[in-house]
Amino acid sequence: MLGTSMARRCAAELIGTGLLVFFGAGMATVTLGFRAFGSSVAAGILLVGLTFGLVLLALFALIGPISGCHVNPAVSFGFWLARRMTLIEMVGYWIAQMIGGLLGALLLWAVMVMSPFYSRSRIGLGAQGYDGLSLLHTSAGGAFLIEVIATGALVLVVLGATRTDAAARVAGLSAGFALAVTNFLAIPIDGASINPARSFGPAIVVGGLALSQLWLFLVAPLVGGILAAGVFVLFGRAYETGVARAEPATTMAAAEEGVPAVAGGRVTTTPEMPPGTQRVVSGGTTTEGGASQAGQGPAAGQPPPTAPGRSASATPPEDNRLKQSARASGGGETIVV
C-alpha cells in the first residue's frame, strides 16, 4: 500500500513539474526569446511571472490532494528539513521532478522546432543564466543571491500555507502569488529559476552556455530551501505548539463557579474556595455544603434544612454530610479543602 501510494505521489509530481516547465518556460520562450511583444520587456516579464503563478495555482487544485504539489526540489528539501516528509519521500520526489522537468522541456522543444524562426542556440527555451545570459548582465554572485532569497521566500510561504492549522484552500493561492512575485524580480536579473527542475530541463535540451551555468541554479535554490526551513522551524513550530496547547473549555456549571473543567466532567477545587467547603459536581449540578447551587433546591436524598426551634447540634456530623452529598450527586467526586 505504501509503495502504491508513493508511486502515485511521484507520478503526480512528475506530471505537475512537466506542466509547469512546459507552460512557464514556454511563455518565457515566446515573450523573451521570440520577442513576441517587441521591445516591451516589462510586458514579457509580467506575462511570464503570471503564467508561472497561475500554473502553480492550477496544479495545487489538480495534484495538491495527491502529492502536496511541490513540483520543486527546493520545496521538497525544505519539507524534509522541517520534518514534514521522510528522506525516502524527498529522494523520490526529486527524481520525479527532475524527470518531469526534462520531459516538459523536450515537449516544449518539439513544439518550438516546428517554427522556421526558431533557433535553439539563439532563442533557447527560457533557460536561466548570468553575465551575457542575463538581461541586466548580472554577475554569478548576484544571480546566486537572488536565487537564494527568492527561493527561500517561496519555500517559506509554501511551508506556512500548508500547515495543519492553515486553510487548505489558501495554500494554492498563496504559493501561486509568491511564485509570480518572485519571478517579477528575478527574471531580469538571471531569468528566474527558483526551481532546480525548472532549470534542469531547458538547460539539458539547449546545452551550451546555459548548461555550463546550470550548477548555480541547482545549488542556490537548495540553499534558499535550507534558510526557509530554518525560519519555519524557529517560528512556525512555535506557533503550532501554541495552538496545540490551547486552554480547555469550561462547562457552564464550572464557569459559574470559576472552576476549570477537566476530563470526565470532574471539577477540581480552586484556591478561592473557603476552607471547609465541600463541592460535589456530577451531571452539571454543583453541591456545596450539602445545598444545591444549581437552583434546584436540596438534592434527592439530602436531609431538609434544620427546622425552626431545633438546635444546631442536631445537624449531622461533617463526615455524614459529606457521604450524603456524595450519594445525592450520583457518585460525583467530592473535594474538601
LOSE-93125 format. One record per residue (C-alpha): residue number from 0; residue in three letters; chain; x, y, z. Coordinates in steps of 0.05 Angstrom, whole numbers, plus 5000, padded with zeros to 4 digits. Example, Ala and Ser with C-alpha at 12.3 -4.5 7.8 and 13.67 -1.06 7.14 Angstrom:
<sites>
SITE   n res chain east north   up
SITE   0 Ala     A 5246  4910 5156
SITE   1 Ser     A 5273  4979 5143
</sites>
This chain:
<sites>
SITE   n res chain east north   up
SITE   0 Met     A 5000  5000 5000
SITE   1 Leu     A 5056  5047 5018
SITE   2 Gly     A 5092  5033 4952
SITE   3 Thr     A 5029  5045 4912
SITE   4 Ser     A 5016  5110 4948
SITE   5 Met     A 5087  5133 4938
SITE   6 Ala     A 5084  5115 4864
SITE   7 Arg     A 5021  5156 4855
SITE   8 Arg     A 5051  5216 4890
SITE   9 Cys     A 5115  5213 4849
SITE  10 Ala     A 5075  5206 4785
SITE  11 Ala     A 5035  5268 4805
SITE  12 Glu     A 5099  5306 4818
SITE  13 Leu     A 5127  5285 4750
SITE  14 Ile     A 5065  5308 4713
SITE  15 Gly     A 5059  5372 4752
SITE  16 Thr     A 5132  5392 4742
SITE  17 Gly     A 5128  5376 4669
SITE  18 Leu     A 5067  5421 4660
SITE  19 Leu     A 5099  5477 4700
SITE  20 Val     A 5161  5475 4656
SITE  21 Phe     A 5123  5468 4591
SITE  22 Phe     A 5076  5528 4602
SITE  23 Gly     A 5123  5572 4644
SITE  24 Ala     A 5186  5562 4603
SITE  25 Gly     A 5143  5563 4540
SITE  26 Met     A 5116  5632 4556
SITE  27 Ala     A 5187  5655 4571
SITE  28 Thr     A 5209  5629 4503
SITE  29 Val     A 5153  5664 4466
SITE  30 Thr     A 5157  5731 4501
SITE  31 Leu     A 5232  5738 4516
SITE  32 Gly     A 5260  5692 4463
SITE  33 Phe     A 5218  5707 4402
SITE  34 Arg     A 5205  5779 4427
SITE  35 Ala     A 5131  5769 4415
SITE  36 Phe     A 5118  5837 4447
SITE  37 Gly     A 5174  5874 4411
SITE  38 Ser     A 5216  5919 4456
SITE  39 Ser     A 5167  5915 4515
SITE  40 Val     A 5209  5874 4563
SITE  41 Ala     A 5163  5894 4620
SITE  42 Ala     A 5104  5861 4586
SITE  43 Gly     A 5143  5797 4575
SITE  44 Ile     A 5165  5795 4648
SITE  45 Leu     A 5094  5807 4672
SITE  46 Leu     A 5066  5751 4628
SITE  47 Val     A 5120  5701 4647
SITE  48 Gly     A 5112  5714 4721
SITE  49 Leu     A 5036  5709 4718
SITE  50 Thr     A 5040  5646 4677
SITE  51 Phe     A 5083  5611 4729
SITE  52 Gly     A 5038  5634 4785
SITE  53 Leu     A 4973  5614 4752
SITE  54 Val     A 5000  5546 4730
SITE  55 Leu     A 5023  5532 4802
SITE  56 Leu     A 4954  5553 4827
SITE  57 Ala     A 4920  5505 4779
SITE  58 Leu     A 4968  5449 4797
SITE  59 Phe     A 4951  5456 4871
SITE  60 Ala     A 4879  5441 4853
SITE  61 Leu     A 4900  5384 4808
SITE  62 Ile     A 4954  5346 4846
SITE  63 Gly     A 4953  5380 4914
SITE  64 Pro     A 4908  5327 4946
SITE  65 Ile     A 4954  5273 4918
SITE  66 Ser     A 5026  5296 4930
SITE  67 Gly     A 5020  5365 4962
SITE  68 Cys     A 5042  5397 4896
SITE  69 His     A 5115  5411 4910
SITE  70 Val     A 5137  5409 4836
SITE  71 Asn     A 5202  5438 4861
SITE  72 Pro     A 5262  5402 4892
SITE  73 Ala     A 5276  5462 4936
SITE  74 Val     A 5206  5457 4966
SITE  75 Ser     A 5214  5383 4978
SITE  76 Phe     A 5281  5396 5010
SITE  77 Gly     A 5250  5448 5056
SITE  78 Phe     A 5195  5399 5075
SITE  79 Trp     A 5246  5346 5093
SITE  80 Leu     A 5288  5394 5135
SITE  81 Ala     A 5224  5415 5171
SITE  82 Arg     A 5208  5341 5184
SITE  83 Arg     A 5146  5344 5142
SITE  84 Met     A 5168  5285 5098
SITE  85 Thr     A 5218  5228 5102
SITE  86 Leu     A 5285  5223 5065
SITE  87 Ile     A 5259  5168 5020
SITE  88 Glu     A 5199  5210 5001
SITE  89 Met     A 5243  5270 4986
SITE  90 Val     A 5290  5230 4941
SITE  91 Gly     A 5231  5200 4904
SITE  92 Tyr     A 5202  5270 4894
SITE  93 Trp     A 5269  5296 4869
SITE  94 Ile     A 5276  5241 4817
SITE  95 Ala     A 5204  5251 4793
SITE  96 Gln     A 5212  5327 4790
SITE  97 Met     A 5277  5324 4750
SITE  98 Ile     A 5248  5275 4701
SITE  99 Gly     A 5185  5317 4695
SITE 100 Gly     A 5226  5380 4682
SITE 101 Leu     A 5265  5345 4627
SITE 102 Leu     A 5203  5316 4594
SITE 103 Gly     A 5168  5384 4597
SITE 104 Ala     A 5229  5417 4563
SITE 105 Leu     A 5232  5363 4509
SITE 106 Leu     A 5158  5371 4495
SITE 107 Leu     A 5166  5447 4491
SITE 108 Trp     A 5225  5439 4443
SITE 109 Ala     A 5184  5392 4400
SITE 110 Val     A 5132  5447 4393
SITE 111 Met     A 5180  5504 4382
SITE 112 Val     A 5222  5468 4330
SITE 113 Met     A 5162  5467 4284
SITE 114 Ser     A 5171  5542 4273
SITE 115 Pro     A 5220  5563 4218
SITE 116 Phe     A 5240  5623 4261
SITE 117 Tyr     A 5263  5581 4320
SITE 118 Ser     A 5337  5573 4335
SITE 119 Arg     A 5356  5532 4395
SITE 120 Ser     A 5422  5569 4405
SITE 121 Arg     A 5393  5639 4395
SITE 122 Ile     A 5323  5635 4424
SITE 123 Gly     A 5333  5578 4473
SITE 124 Leu     A 5278  5550 4518
SITE 125 Gly     A 5273  5602 4572
SITE 126 Ala     A 5336  5578 4607
SITE 127 Gln     A 5369  5619 4662
SITE 128 Gly     A 5438  5649 4663
SITE 129 Tyr     A 5483  5704 4688
SITE 130 Asp     A 5533  5752 4654
SITE 131 Gly     A 5516  5750 4580
SITE 132 Leu     A 5453  5709 4590
SITE 133 Ser     A 5423  5759 4639
SITE 134 Leu     A 5380  5818 4617
SITE 135 Leu     A 5418  5861 4667
SITE 136 His     A 5485  5824 4656
SITE 137 Thr     A 5485  5806 4730
SITE 138 Ser     A 5546  5770 4757
SITE 139 Ala     A 5545  5699 4784
SITE 140 Gly     A 5546  5727 4856
SITE 141 Gly     A 5484  5770 4843
SITE 142 Ala     A 5448  5712 4809
SITE 143 Phe     A 5465  5666 4867
SITE 144 Leu     A 5439  5716 4918
SITE 145 Ile     A 5373  5730 4884
SITE 146 Glu     A 5361  5655 4875
SITE 147 Val     A 5373  5643 4949
SITE 148 Ile     A 5327  5700 4971
SITE 149 Ala     A 5271  5686 4921
SITE 150 Thr     A 5270  5611 4932
SITE 151 Gly     A 5274  5620 5008
SITE 152 Ala     A 5213  5665 5005
SITE 153 Leu     A 5174  5616 4962
SITE 154 Val     A 5190  5555 5005
SITE 155 Leu     A 5173  5593 5069
SITE 156 Val     A 5105  5612 5041
SITE 157 Val     A 5090  5541 5019
SITE 158 Leu     A 5111  5513 5087
SITE 159 Gly     A 5067  5564 5123
SITE 160 Ala     A 5008  5556 5076
SITE 161 Thr     A 5007  5480 5083
SITE 162 Arg     A 5008  5477 5159
SITE 163 Thr     A 4957  5431 5191
SITE 164 Asp     A 4921  5491 5222
SITE 165 Ala     A 4921  5532 5157
SITE 166 Ala     A 4863  5536 5109
SITE 167 Ala     A 4875  5485 5053
SITE 168 Arg     A 4841  5528 5000
SITE 169 Val     A 4890  5585 5012
SITE 170 Ala     A 4953  5543 5000
SITE 171 Gly     A 4950  5544 4924
SITE 172 Leu     A 4932  5618 4922
SITE 173 Ser     A 4989  5636 4968
SITE 174 Ala     A 5040  5594 4931
SITE 175 Gly     A 5018  5620 4863
SITE 176 Phe     A 5023  5693 4884
SITE 177 Ala     A 5091  5680 4917
SITE 178 Leu     A 5119  5648 4854
SITE 179 Ala     A 5092  5703 4809
SITE 180 Val     A 5121  5759 4853
SITE 181 Thr     A 5189  5726 4859
SITE 182 Asn     A 5191  5717 4783
SITE 183 Phe     A 5176  5791 4772
SITE 184 Leu     A 5240  5810 4807
SITE 185 Ala     A 5285  5752 4787
SITE 186 Ile     A 5271  5748 4712
SITE 187 Pro     A 5310  5810 4692
SITE 188 Ile     A 5367  5791 4739
SITE 189 Asp     A 5380  5718 4719
SITE 190 Gly     A 5318  5691 4685
SITE 191 Ala     A 5286  5667 4750
SITE 192 Ser     A 5298  5595 4765
SITE 193 Ile     A 5272  5588 4837
SITE 194 Asn     A 5265  5514 4820
SITE 195 Pro     A 5323  5467 4802
SITE 196 Ala     A 5277  5423 4760
SITE 197 Arg     A 5253  5483 4720
SITE 198 Ser     A 5326  5500 4703
SITE 199 Phe     A 5349  5428 4692
SITE 200 Gly     A 5303  5410 4634
SITE 201 Pro     A 5314  5471 4589
SITE 202 Ala     A 5389  5473 4603
SITE 203 Ile     A 5397  5400 4584
SITE 204 Val     A 5358  5409 4519
SITE 205 Val     A 5391  5475 4499
SITE 206 Gly     A 5462  5458 4521
SITE 207 Gly     A 5519  5506 4510
SITE 208 Leu     A 5529  5564 4559
SITE 209 Ala     A 5462  5550 4594
SITE 210 Leu     A 5486  5480 4612
SITE 211 Ser     A 5554  5505 4637
SITE 212 Gln     A 5518  5554 4685
SITE 213 Leu     A 5467  5503 4708
SITE 214 Trp     A 5505  5488 4773
SITE 215 Leu     A 5485  5555 4803
SITE 216 Phe     A 5411  5543 4791
SITE 217 Leu     A 5416  5474 4823
SITE 218 Val     A 5454  5496 4886
SITE 219 Ala     A 5426  5566 4902
SITE 220 Pro     A 5352  5545 4906
SITE 221 Leu     A 5371  5489 4954
SITE 222 Val     A 5408  5539 4998
SITE 223 Gly     A 5344  5581 4998
SITE 224 Gly     A 5305  5519 5019
SITE 225 Ile     A 5352  5510 5078
SITE 226 Leu     A 5342  5581 5102
SITE 227 Ala     A 5267  5576 5094
SITE 228 Ala     A 5263  5511 5134
SITE 229 Gly     A 5305  5542 5189
SITE 230 Val     A 5259  5603 5195
SITE 231 Phe     A 5198  5558 5194
SITE 232 Val     A 5225  5513 5249
SITE 233 Leu     A 5240  5574 5292
SITE 234 Phe     A 5174  5608 5284
SITE 235 Gly     A 5124  5561 5251
SITE 236 Arg     A 5134  5504 5300
SITE 237 Ala     A 5127  5552 5360
SITE 238 Tyr     A 5060  5575 5332
SITE 239 Glu     A 5035  5504 5321
SITE 240 Thr     A 5056  5485 5392
SITE 241 Gly     A 5018  5545 5420
SITE 242 Val     A 4955  5524 5383
SITE 243 Ala     A 4961  5452 5407
SITE 244 Arg     A 4966  5476 5479
SITE 245 Ala     A 4903  5518 5480
SITE 246 Glu     A 4865  5521 5546
SITE 247 Pro     A 4808  5470 5555
SITE 248 Ala     A 4737  5495 5552
SITE 249 Thr     A 4696  5501 5615
SITE 250 Thr     A 4627  5474 5628
SITE 251 Met     A 4571  5522 5645
SITE 252 Ala     A 4570  5499 5717
SITE 253 Ala     A 4645  5505 5724
SITE 254 Ala     A 4644  5573 5691
SITE 255 Glu     A 4594  5598 5742
SITE 256 Glu     A 4636  5573 5799
SITE 257 Gly     A 4703  5595 5768
SITE 258 Val     A 4729  5523 5765
SITE 259 Pro     A 4764  5496 5702
SITE 260 Ala     A 4733  5433 5672
SITE 261 Val     A 4774  5370 5664
SITE 262 Ala     A 4765  5303 5632
SITE 263 Gly     A 4705  5261 5654
SITE 264 Gly     A 4665  5320 5678
SITE 265 Arg     A 4704  5325 5744
SITE 266 Val     A 4719  5391 5774
SITE 267 Thr     A 4777  5408 5818
SITE 268 Thr     A 4775  5456 5876
SITE 269 Thr     A 4803  5526 5863
SITE 270 Pro     A 4845  5563 5914
SITE 271 Glu     A 4789  5615 5922
SITE 272 Met     A 4743  5564 5956
SITE 273 Pro     A 4737  5579 6030
SITE 274 Pro     A 4766  5528 6077
SITE 275 Gly     A 4718  5474 6100
SITE 276 Thr     A 4676  5478 6035
SITE 277 Gln     A 4654  5412 6004
SITE 278 Arg     A 4639  5414 5929
SITE 279 Val     A 4608  5357 5891
SITE 280 Val     A 4598  5361 5816
SITE 281 Ser     A 4560  5310 5775
SITE 282 Gly     A 4515  5318 5715
SITE 283 Gly     A 4526  5393 5713
SITE 284 Thr     A 4500  5405 5786
SITE 285 Thr     A 4546  5433 5838
SITE 286 Thr     A 4530  5419 5911
SITE 287 Glu     A 4566  5460 5963
SITE 288 Gly     A 4559  5446 6038
SITE 289 Gly     A 4502  5398 6023
SITE 290 Ala     A 4458  5451 5988
SITE 291 Ser     A 4447  5452 5913
SITE 292 Gln     A 4477  5512 5876
SITE 293 Ala     A 4440  5500 5811
SITE 294 Gly     A 4374  5530 5834
SITE 295 Gln     A 4341  5462 5842
SITE 296 Gly     A 4333  5461 5918
SITE 297 Pro     A 4360  5405 5961
SITE 298 Ala     A 4387  5345 5923
SITE 299 Ala     A 4349  5279 5925
SITE 300 Gly     A 4362  5242 5990
SITE 301 Gln     A 4391  5304 6023
SITE 302 Pro     A 4365  5320 6094
SITE 303 Pro     A 4319  5380 6097
SITE 304 Pro     A 4343  5444 6129
SITE 305 Thr     A 4342  5449 6205
SITE 306 Ala     A 4271  5460 6229
SITE 307 Pro     A 4255  5525 6267
SITE 308 Gly     A 4269  5519 6340
SITE 309 Arg     A 4315  5460 6330
SITE 310 Ser     A 4384  5467 6357
SITE 311 Ala     A 4444  5470 6311
SITE 312 Ser     A 4472  5409 6346
SITE 313 Ala     A 4420  5366 6311
SITE 314 Thr     A 4457  5377 6245
SITE 315 Pro     A 4491  5312 6222
SITE 316 Pro     A 4566  5309 6234
SITE 317 Glu     A 4612  5335 6179
SITE 318 Asp     A 4631  5266 6154
SITE 319 Asn     A 4558  5244 6149
SITE 320 Arg     A 4542  5307 6109
SITE 321 Leu     A 4599  5291 6062
SITE 322 Lys     A 4574  5220 6049
SITE 323 Gln     A 4503  5243 6039
SITE 324 Ser     A 4525  5296 5989
SITE 325 Ala     A 4564  5244 5950
SITE 326 Arg     A 4504  5197 5947
SITE 327 Ala     A 4458  5253 5926
SITE 328 Ser     A 4503  5274 5869
SITE 329 Gly     A 4503  5204 5839
SITE 330 Gly     A 4575  5184 5854
SITE 331 Gly     A 4608  5250 5835
SITE 332 Glu     A 4677  5268 5860
SITE 333 Thr     A 4680  5304 5928
SITE 334 Ile     A 4737  5351 5944
SITE 335 Val     A 4746  5380 6014
SITE 336 Val     A 4791  5440 6027
</sites>
